Amino acid sequence: MTKILITGTAGFIGYHLVKRLNLNESFEIIGIDNISSYYDVRLKYGRLKECGIEPEKIEYRKPVVSSKYRNYTFIKLDLTDKQNIFQLFEDRKFDYVIHLAAQAGVRYSLVNPHLYIDSNIVGFLNILESCRKHNIKHLIYASSSTVYGNSTKIPFTEKDLTDTPISLYAATKKANELMAYTYYHLFGLRSIGLRFFTVYGPWGRSDMALFIFTKKILNEEPIEIYNFGKMWRDFTYIDDVIEGITYILNLIMNSSCNLNDVEILNIGNNSPTELSKLVENVEILLNKKAKKNLLPVPPGDVIETFADITKLENLTGWRPKTDIKTGIRKFIDWYKNIALDLLKE
């Protein structure tokens, strides 16, 4: 049985990936997460419960076997806990690692920069060292579209220079790519960095724009719209992202394409949406008008993201299928039916 470690499985992408990969009973999946309080932990415990992990059974370092997926075990563990991360690799003998855990959020990196260094640099180093020492076949890790900074070359391709990140969060993600390359050069550790573009959908993070807009419009609270609505994001629906990751995992397991031993790939929708248009779509689906505070661009935010996905499409045949209106509708349906009750005051 193929053993896979997925970090960040109480997180948005990690949760959905666990659900998808558990459809394949030839995988044994270990998920770890420190369940940080950066955003509402009720969402994180809710995701875990959806995967058969009972919150009351969770204790630090204690394995909890899913009651829903027989091959899934969750362990609460912090990436910076070097000794126990190393021990986990020693005990479990993983074949592949999918590293999704990180301290997220561009704006929060201006408030608490040390947390980003701890989680995204020190934590990633612990993963790299563990992979090296235990001969992991391949590492897939989360990078970010923020590494492109305020590039005016649109759309963004993997060959573009990424030497001018404009937030510490972006700088840590660029550092991850450099660290991964170094570990390939020195130790032969094969890796794929995935530059995600504004992932959204059901069970998404509560600090993301779509979640905030939906919540505040329903509560008749004003929403903050930066750059007076003239910002564009390549919003990528979660099901499409999971499909892309699954294709990539299958490729590396089957050695069925010409992937480089150290690789960077964009995962985006290839179709940016203007922020003001996003708000308009939410208003229509909620049948409520937003109260708007129009503001300038905050420090660290980029004006536009736009993924060129030619490279990934050529390797996998994958293209996103979900248009922004459909994705927003699915998110709002989830928010009304599940999130409102889960997060009620």
Contacts in CASP RR format, 6 or more apart in sequence:
PFRMAT RR
TARGET T0000
AUTHOR 0000-0000-0000
METHOD contacts of the structure
MODEL  1
MTKILITGTAGFIGYHLVKRLNLNESFEIIGIDNISSYYDVRLKYGRLKE
CGIEPEKIEYRKPVVSSKYRNYTFIKLDLTDKQNIFQLFEDRKFDYVIHL
AAQAGVRYSLVNPHLYIDSNIVGFLNILESCRKHNIKHLIYASSSTVYGN
STKIPFTEKDLTDTPISLYAATKKANELMAYTYYHLFGLRSIGLRFFTVY
GPWGRSDMALFIFTKKILNEEPIEIYNFGKMWRDFTYIDDVIEGITYILN
LIMNSSCNLNDVEILNIGNNSPTELSKLVENVEILLNKKAKKNLLPVPPG
DVIETFADITKLENLTGWRPKTDIKTGIRKFIDWYKNIALDLLKE
1 26 0 8 1.000
1 27 0 8 1.000
1 28 0 8 1.000
1 71 0 8 1.000
2 26 0 8 1.000
2 27 0 8 1.000
2 28 0 8 1.000
2 95 0 8 1.000
2 96 0 8 1.000
2 253 0 8 1.000
3 27 0 8 1.000
3 28 0 8 1.000
3 30 0 8 1.000
3 92 0 8 1.000
3 93 0 8 1.000
3 94 0 8 1.000
3 95 0 8 1.000
3 96 0 8 1.000
4 21 0 8 1.000
4 27 0 8 1.000
4 28 0 8 1.000
4 29 0 8 1.000
4 30 0 8 1.000
4 94 0 8 1.000
4 95 0 8 1.000
4 96 0 8 1.000
4 97 0 8 1.000
4 98 0 8 1.000
5 29 0 8 1.000
5 30 0 8 1.000
5 31 0 8 1.000
5 32 0 8 1.000
5 88 0 8 1.000
5 89 0 8 1.000
5 92 0 8 1.000
5 94 0 8 1.000
5 96 0 8 1.000
5 97 0 8 1.000
5 98 0 8 1.000
6 14 0 8 1.000
6 17 0 8 1.000
6 18 0 8 1.000
6 21 0 8 1.000
6 29 0 8 1.000
6 30 0 8 1.000
6 31 0 8 1.000
6 32 0 8 1.000
6 97 0 8 1.000
6 98 0 8 1.000
6 100 0 8 1.000
7 31 0 8 1.000
7 32 0 8 1.000
7 33 0 8 1.000
7 79 0 8 1.000
7 97 0 8 1.000
7 98 0 8 1.000
7 99 0 8 1.000
7 100 0 8 1.000
7 101 0 8 1.000
7 127 0 8 1.000
8 14 0 8 1.000
8 31 0 8 1.000
8 32 0 8 1.000
8 33 0 8 1.000
8 100 0 8 1.000
8 101 0 8 1.000
9 15 0 8 1.000
9 17 0 8 1.000
9 18 0 8 1.000
9 31 0 8 1.000
9 32 0 8 1.000
9 33 0 8 1.000
9 47 0 8 1.000
9 48 0 8 1.000
9 51 0 8 1.000
9 74 0 8 1.000
9 100 0 8 1.000
10 33 0 8 1.000
10 35 0 8 1.000
10 44 0 8 1.000
10 45 0 8 1.000
10 47 0 8 1.000
10 48 0 8 1.000
10 74 0 8 1.000
11 33 0 8 1.000
11 44 0 8 1.000
11 47 0 8 1.000
11 100 0 8 1.000
11 101 0 8 1.000
11 205 0 8 1.000
12 47 0 8 1.000
12 199 0 8 1.000
12 203 0 8 1.000
12 204 0 8 1.000
12 205 0 8 1.000
12 238 0 8 1.000
13 100 0 8 1.000
13 142 0 8 1.000
13 196 0 8 1.000
13 199 0 8 1.000
13 238 0 8 1.000
13 241 0 8 1.000
13 242 0 8 1.000
13 245 0 8 1.000
14 100 0 8 1.000
15 47 0 8 1.000
15 48 0 8 1.000
15 50 0 8 1.000
15 51 0 8 1.000
15 203 0 8 1.000
16 203 0 8 1.000
16 238 0 8 1.000
16 239 0 8 1.000
16 241 0 8 1.000
16 242 0 8 1.000
17 98 0 8 1.000
17 100 0 8 1.000
17 242 0 8 1.000
17 245 0 8 1.000
18 29 0 8 1.000
18 31 0 8 1.000
18 51 0 8 1.000
18 69 0 8 1.000
18 72 0 8 1.000
19 50 0 8 1.000
19 51 0 8 1.000
20 242 0 8 1.000
20 246 0 8 1.000
21 27 0 8 1.000
21 29 0 8 1.000
21 246 0 8 1.000
21 249 0 8 1.000
22 29 0 8 1.000
22 51 0 8 1.000
22 66 0 8 1.000
22 69 0 8 1.000
22 71 0 8 1.000
22 72 0 8 1.000
25 70 0 8 1.000
25 71 0 8 1.000
27 71 0 8 1.000
28 71 0 8 1.000
29 69 0 8 1.000
29 71 0 8 1.000
29 72 0 8 1.000
29 73 0 8 1.000
30 73 0 8 1.000
30 74 0 8 1.000
30 75 0 8 1.000
30 88 0 8 1.000
30 92 0 8 1.000
30 94 0 8 1.000
31 72 0 8 1.000
31 73 0 8 1.000
31 74 0 8 1.000
31 75 0 8 1.000
32 74 0 8 1.000
32 75 0 8 1.000
32 76 0 8 1.000
32 77 0 8 1.000
32 88 0 8 1.000
32 101 0 8 1.000
33 44 0 8 1.000
33 74 0 8 1.000
33 76 0 8 1.000
33 77 0 8 1.000
33 101 0 8 1.000
34 76 0 8 1.000
34 77 0 8 1.000
34 78 0 8 1.000
34 79 0 8 1.000
34 101 0 8 1.000
35 41 0 8 1.000
35 44 0 8 1.000
35 45 0 8 1.000
35 58 0 8 1.000
35 76 0 8 1.000
36 103 0 8 1.000
38 103 0 8 1.000
38 104 0 8 1.000
38 108 0 8 1.000
38 207 0 8 1.000
39 205 0 8 1.000
39 206 0 8 1.000
39 207 0 8 1.000
40 206 0 8 1.000
40 343 0 8 1.000
42 342 0 8 1.000
42 343 0 8 1.000
43 203 0 8 1.000
43 204 0 8 1.000
43 205 0 8 1.000
43 206 0 8 1.000
43 339 0 8 1.000
43 342 0 8 1.000
43 343 0 8 1.000
45 55 0 8 1.000
46 55 0 8 1.000
46 342 0 8 1.000
47 203 0 8 1.000
48 55 0 8 1.000
48 58 0 8 1.000
48 74 0 8 1.000
49 55 0 8 1.000
50 203 0 8 1.000
51 66 0 8 1.000
51 68 0 8 1.000
51 69 0 8 1.000
51 72 0 8 1.000
51 74 0 8 1.000
52 66 0 8 1.000
52 67 0 8 1.000
52 68 0 8 1.000
52 69 0 8 1.000
52 72 0 8 1.000
53 64 0 8 1.000
53 66 0 8 1.000
53 67 0 8 1.000
53 72 0 8 1.000
53 74 0 8 1.000
54 64 0 8 1.000
54 67 0 8 1.000
57 64 0 8 1.000
58 64 0 8 1.000
58 74 0 8 1.000
58 76 0 8 1.000
59 76 0 8 1.000
60 76 0 8 1.000
60 77 0 8 1.000
61 75 0 8 1.000
61 76 0 8 1.000
61 77 0 8 1.000
61 84 0 8 1.000
62 75 0 8 1.000
62 76 0 8 1.000
63 73 0 8 1.000
63 74 0 8 1.000
63 75 0 8 1.000
64 73 0 8 1.000
64 74 0 8 1.000
64 75 0 8 1.000
65 72 0 8 1.000
65 73 0 8 1.000
66 72 0 8 1.000
66 73 0 8 1.000
66 74 0 8 1.000
75 88 0 8 1.000
77 84 0 8 1.000
77 85 0 8 1.000
77 88 0 8 1.000
79 85 0 8 1.000
79 101 0 8 1.000
79 119 0 8 1.000
79 122 0 8 1.000
79 123 0 8 1.000
79 124 0 8 1.000
79 126 0 8 1.000
79 127 0 8 1.000
80 118 0 8 1.000
80 119 0 8 1.000
80 122 0 8 1.000
80 123 0 8 1.000
80 126 0 8 1.000
81 126 0 8 1.000
82 126 0 8 1.000
85 123 0 8 1.000
85 126 0 8 1.000
85 127 0 8 1.000
85 130 0 8 1.000
86 126 0 8 1.000
86 129 0 8 1.000
86 130 0 8 1.000
86 133 0 8 1.000
88 130 0 8 1.000
89 130 0 8 1.000
89 131 0 8 1.000
89 133 0 8 1.000
89 134 0 8 1.000
90 134 0 8 1.000
93 134 0 8 1.000
94 134 0 8 1.000
94 136 0 8 1.000
95 136 0 8 1.000
95 137 0 8 1.000
96 136 0 8 1.000
96 137 0 8 1.000
96 138 0 8 1.000
96 139 0 8 1.000
96 140 0 8 1.000
96 249 0 8 1.000
96 252 0 8 1.000
96 253 0 8 1.000
97 127 0 8 1.000
97 130 0 8 1.000
97 131 0 8 1.000
97 136 0 8 1.000
97 138 0 8 1.000
97 139 0 8 1.000
97 140 0 8 1.000
97 141 0 8 1.000
98 140 0 8 1.000
98 141 0 8 1.000
98 245 0 8 1.000
98 249 0 8 1.000
99 124 0 8 1.000
99 127 0 8 1.000
99 139 0 8 1.000
99 140 0 8 1.000
99 141 0 8 1.000
99 142 0 8 1.000
100 141 0 8 1.000
100 142 0 8 1.000
101 119 0 8 1.000
102 119 0 8 1.000
102 120 0 8 1.000
102 124 0 8 1.000
102 142 0 8 1.000
102 172 0 8 1.000
102 173 0 8 1.000
103 109 0 8 1.000
103 115 0 8 1.000
103 116 0 8 1.000
103 118 0 8 1.000
103 119 0 8 1.000
103 120 0 8 1.000
103 169 0 8 1.000
103 172 0 8 1.000
104 169 0 8 1.000
104 205 0 8 1.000
104 207 0 8 1.000
105 169 0 8 1.000
105 207 0 8 1.000
106 146 0 8 1.000
106 167 0 8 1.000
106 169 0 8 1.000
106 170 0 8 1.000
106 300 0 8 1.000
106 301 0 8 1.000
107 167 0 8 1.000
107 298 0 8 1.000
107 299 0 8 1.000
107 300 0 8 1.000
107 301 0 8 1.000
108 115 0 8 1.000
108 169 0 8 1.000
108 207 0 8 1.000
109 116 0 8 1.000
109 167 0 8 1.000
109 168 0 8 1.000
109 169 0 8 1.000
109 172 0 8 1.000
110 167 0 8 1.000
110 168 0 8 1.000
110 299 0 8 1.000
110 300 0 8 1.000
113 168 0 8 1.000
116 168 0 8 1.000
116 169 0 8 1.000
116 172 0 8 1.000
117 172 0 8 1.000
120 169 0 8 1.000
120 172 0 8 1.000
120 173 0 8 1.000
120 175 0 8 1.000
120 176 0 8 1.000
121 172 0 8 1.000
121 175 0 8 1.000
121 176 0 8 1.000
124 141 0 8 1.000
124 175 0 8 1.000
124 176 0 8 1.000
124 179 0 8 1.000
125 179 0 8 1.000
127 139 0 8 1.000
127 141 0 8 1.000
128 139 0 8 1.000
128 179 0 8 1.000
128 180 0 8 1.000
128 183 0 8 1.000
128 189 0 8 1.000
130 136 0 8 1.000
131 139 0 8 1.000
131 183 0 8 1.000
131 189 0 8 1.000
132 183 0 8 1.000
132 187 0 8 1.000
132 189 0 8 1.000
136 189 0 8 1.000
137 190 0 8 1.000
137 252 0 8 1.000
138 190 0 8 1.000
138 191 0 8 1.000
138 192 0 8 1.000
138 252 0 8 1.000
139 180 0 8 1.000
139 189 0 8 1.000
139 190 0 8 1.000
139 191 0 8 1.000
139 192 0 8 1.000
140 191 0 8 1.000
140 192 0 8 1.000
140 193 0 8 1.000
140 194 0 8 1.000
140 245 0 8 1.000
140 248 0 8 1.000
140 249 0 8 1.000
140 252 0 8 1.000
141 176 0 8 1.000
141 180 0 8 1.000
141 191 0 8 1.000
141 192 0 8 1.000
141 193 0 8 1.000
141 194 0 8 1.000
142 193 0 8 1.000
142 194 0 8 1.000
142 196 0 8 1.000
143 173 0 8 1.000
143 174 0 8 1.000
143 176 0 8 1.000
143 177 0 8 1.000
143 193 0 8 1.000
143 194 0 8 1.000
143 195 0 8 1.000
143 196 0 8 1.000
143 264 0 8 1.000
144 169 0 8 1.000
144 170 0 8 1.000
144 173 0 8 1.000
144 195 0 8 1.000
144 196 0 8 1.000
145 156 0 8 1.000
145 195 0 8 1.000
145 196 0 8 1.000
145 197 0 8 1.000
145 198 0 8 1.000
145 234 0 8 1.000
145 266 0 8 1.000
145 268 0 8 1.000
145 305 0 8 1.000
145 307 0 8 1.000
146 165 0 8 1.000
146 167 0 8 1.000
146 169 0 8 1.000
146 170 0 8 1.000
146 173 0 8 1.000
146 302 0 8 1.000
147 162 0 8 1.000
147 165 0 8 1.000
147 170 0 8 1.000
147 173 0 8 1.000
147 174 0 8 1.000
147 177 0 8 1.000
147 195 0 8 1.000
148 156 0 8 1.000
148 160 0 8 1.000
148 162 0 8 1.000
148 302 0 8 1.000
148 305 0 8 1.000
149 162 0 8 1.000
149 164 0 8 1.000
149 165 0 8 1.000
149 166 0 8 1.000
149 170 0 8 1.000
149 302 0 8 1.000
150 164 0 8 1.000
150 166 0 8 1.000
150 302 0 8 1.000
150 303 0 8 1.000
151 160 0 8 1.000
151 161 0 8 1.000
151 164 0 8 1.000
153 160 0 8 1.000
154 304 0 8 1.000
154 306 0 8 1.000
155 270 0 8 1.000
155 306 0 8 1.000
155 307 0 8 1.000
155 308 0 8 1.000
156 195 0 8 1.000
156 266 0 8 1.000
156 305 0 8 1.000
156 306 0 8 1.000
156 307 0 8 1.000
156 308 0 8 1.000
157 266 0 8 1.000
157 308 0 8 1.000
157 310 0 8 1.000
157 311 0 8 1.000
158 195 0 8 1.000
158 264 0 8 1.000
158 265 0 8 1.000
158 266 0 8 1.000
158 308 0 8 1.000
158 311 0 8 1.000
162 174 0 8 1.000
162 177 0 8 1.000
163 174 0 8 1.000
165 171 0 8 1.000
165 173 0 8 1.000
165 174 0 8 1.000
166 300 0 8 1.000
166 302 0 8 1.000
167 299 0 8 1.000
167 300 0 8 1.000
167 301 0 8 1.000
170 300 0 8 1.000
176 193 0 8 1.000
177 193 0 8 1.000
177 264 0 8 1.000
180 189 0 8 1.000
180 191 0 8 1.000
180 193 0 8 1.000
180 262 0 8 1.000
181 262 0 8 1.000
183 189 0 8 1.000
183 191 0 8 1.000
184 190 0 8 1.000
184 191 0 8 1.000
184 261 0 8 1.000
184 262 0 8 1.000
188 261 0 8 1.000
190 252 0 8 1.000
190 261 0 8 1.000
190 262 0 8 1.000
191 262 0 8 1.000
191 263 0 8 1.000
192 248 0 8 1.000
192 252 0 8 1.000
192 259 0 8 1.000
192 263 0 8 1.000
192 264 0 8 1.000
192 265 0 8 1.000
193 263 0 8 1.000
193 264 0 8 1.000
193 265 0 8 1.000
194 245 0 8 1.000
194 248 0 8 1.000
194 265 0 8 1.000
194 267 0 8 1.000
195 264 0 8 1.000
195 265 0 8 1.000
195 266 0 8 1.000
195 267 0 8 1.000
195 307 0 8 1.000
196 236 0 8 1.000
196 241 0 8 1.000
196 267 0 8 1.000
196 268 0 8 1.000
197 233 0 8 1.000
197 234 0 8 1.000
197 235 0 8 1.000
197 236 0 8 1.000
197 266 0 8 1.000
197 267 0 8 1.000
197 268 0 8 1.000
197 269 0 8 1.000
197 305 0 8 1.000
197 307 0 8 1.000
198 208 0 8 1.000
198 233 0 8 1.000
198 234 0 8 1.000
198 235 0 8 1.000
198 236 0 8 1.000
198 305 0 8 1.000
199 236 0 8 1.000
199 237 0 8 1.000
199 238 0 8 1.000
199 241 0 8 1.000
200 208 0 8 1.000
200 210 0 8 1.000
200 235 0 8 1.000
200 236 0 8 1.000
200 237 0 8 1.000
200 238 0 8 1.000
200 327 0 8 1.000
200 331 0 8 1.000
201 210 0 8 1.000
201 237 0 8 1.000
201 238 0 8 1.000
201 327 0 8 1.000
201 330 0 8 1.000
201 331 0 8 1.000
201 334 0 8 1.000
202 238 0 8 1.000
202 330 0 8 1.000
202 331 0 8 1.000
202 333 0 8 1.000
202 334 0 8 1.000
202 335 0 8 1.000
202 338 0 8 1.000
203 238 0 8 1.000
203 334 0 8 1.000
204 211 0 8 1.000
204 238 0 8 1.000
204 331 0 8 1.000
205 211 0 8 1.000
206 212 0 8 1.000
206 215 0 8 1.000
206 343 0 8 1.000
209 233 0 8 1.000
209 275 0 8 1.000
209 278 0 8 1.000
210 235 0 8 1.000
210 278 0 8 1.000
210 282 0 8 1.000
210 328 0 8 1.000
210 331 0 8 1.000
211 331 0 8 1.000
211 335 0 8 1.000
212 223 0 8 1.000
213 223 0 8 1.000
213 278 0 8 1.000
213 279 0 8 1.000
213 282 0 8 1.000
213 290 0 8 1.000
214 282 0 8 1.000
214 286 0 8 1.000
214 331 0 8 1.000
214 332 0 8 1.000
214 335 0 8 1.000
215 221 0 8 1.000
215 335 0 8 1.000
216 222 0 8 1.000
216 223 0 8 1.000
216 290 0 8 1.000
217 223 0 8 1.000
217 282 0 8 1.000
217 283 0 8 1.000
217 286 0 8 1.000
217 288 0 8 1.000
217 289 0 8 1.000
217 290 0 8 1.000
218 286 0 8 1.000
218 288 0 8 1.000
220 288 0 8 1.000
220 291 0 8 1.000
221 291 0 8 1.000
222 290 0 8 1.000
222 291 0 8 1.000
222 292 0 8 1.000
222 293 0 8 1.000
223 279 0 8 1.000
223 290 0 8 1.000
223 291 0 8 1.000
223 292 0 8 1.000
223 293 0 8 1.000
224 293 0 8 1.000
224 295 0 8 1.000
225 275 0 8 1.000
225 276 0 8 1.000
225 279 0 8 1.000
225 292 0 8 1.000
225 293 0 8 1.000
225 294 0 8 1.000
225 295 0 8 1.000
226 275 0 8 1.000
226 295 0 8 1.000
226 296 0 8 1.000
226 297 0 8 1.000
226 298 0 8 1.000
226 301 0 8 1.000
227 275 0 8 1.000
227 295 0 8 1.000
227 296 0 8 1.000
227 297 0 8 1.000
227 301 0 8 1.000
227 303 0 8 1.000
228 294 0 8 1.000
228 295 0 8 1.000
228 296 0 8 1.000
229 274 0 8 1.000
229 275 0 8 1.000
229 276 0 8 1.000
229 279 0 8 1.000
229 294 0 8 1.000
230 274 0 8 1.000
230 275 0 8 1.000
230 276 0 8 1.000
230 303 0 8 1.000
231 274 0 8 1.000
231 275 0 8 1.000
231 297 0 8 1.000
231 301 0 8 1.000
231 303 0 8 1.000
231 304 0 8 1.000
232 272 0 8 1.000
232 273 0 8 1.000
232 274 0 8 1.000
232 275 0 8 1.000
232 303 0 8 1.000
232 304 0 8 1.000
232 305 0 8 1.000
232 306 0 8 1.000
233 272 0 8 1.000
233 273 0 8 1.000
233 275 0 8 1.000
233 278 0 8 1.000
233 304 0 8 1.000
233 305 0 8 1.000
234 268 0 8 1.000
234 269 0 8 1.000
234 270 0 8 1.000
234 271 0 8 1.000
234 272 0 8 1.000
234 273 0 8 1.000
234 305 0 8 1.000
234 306 0 8 1.000
234 307 0 8 1.000
235 269 0 8 1.000
235 272 0 8 1.000
235 273 0 8 1.000
235 278 0 8 1.000
235 324 0 8 1.000
236 267 0 8 1.000
236 268 0 8 1.000
236 269 0 8 1.000
236 307 0 8 1.000
236 320 0 8 1.000
237 269 0 8 1.000
237 320 0 8 1.000
237 322 0 8 1.000
237 326 0 8 1.000
237 327 0 8 1.000
237 330 0 8 1.000
239 321 0 8 1.000
239 322 0 8 1.000
240 268 0 8 1.000
240 269 0 8 1.000
240 320 0 8 1.000
240 321 0 8 1.000
240 322 0 8 1.000
241 267 0 8 1.000
241 268 0 8 1.000
243 318 0 8 1.000
243 321 0 8 1.000
244 267 0 8 1.000
244 312 0 8 1.000
244 316 0 8 1.000
244 318 0 8 1.000
245 267 0 8 1.000
247 316 0 8 1.000
247 317 0 8 1.000
247 318 0 8 1.000
248 265 0 8 1.000
248 312 0 8 1.000
248 315 0 8 1.000
248 316 0 8 1.000
250 256 0 8 1.000
251 257 0 8 1.000
251 259 0 8 1.000
251 315 0 8 1.000
251 316 0 8 1.000
252 259 0 8 1.000
257 315 0 8 1.000
257 316 0 8 1.000
258 315 0 8 1.000
259 315 0 8 1.000
265 311 0 8 1.000
265 312 0 8 1.000
265 315 0 8 1.000
266 307 0 8 1.000
266 308 0 8 1.000
266 309 0 8 1.000
266 311 0 8 1.000
266 312 0 8 1.000
267 307 0 8 1.000
267 309 0 8 1.000
267 312 0 8 1.000
268 307 0 8 1.000
268 309 0 8 1.000
268 320 0 8 1.000
269 307 0 8 1.000
269 320 0 8 1.000
269 322 0 8 1.000
269 324 0 8 1.000
270 306 0 8 1.000
270 307 0 8 1.000
270 308 0 8 1.000
270 309 0 8 1.000
270 319 0 8 1.000
270 320 0 8 1.000
271 323 0 8 1.000
271 324 0 8 1.000
272 304 0 8 1.000
272 305 0 8 1.000
272 306 0 8 1.000
273 324 0 8 1.000
278 324 0 8 1.000
278 328 0 8 1.000
279 290 0 8 1.000
279 292 0 8 1.000
281 324 0 8 1.000
281 325 0 8 1.000
281 328 0 8 1.000
282 290 0 8 1.000
282 328 0 8 1.000
282 332 0 8 1.000
283 289 0 8 1.000
283 290 0 8 1.000
285 328 0 8 1.000
285 329 0 8 1.000
285 332 0 8 1.000
286 332 0 8 1.000
297 303 0 8 1.000
309 318 0 8 1.000
309 319 0 8 1.000
309 320 0 8 1.000
312 318 0 8 1.000
313 319 0 8 1.000
322 330 0 8 1.000
END
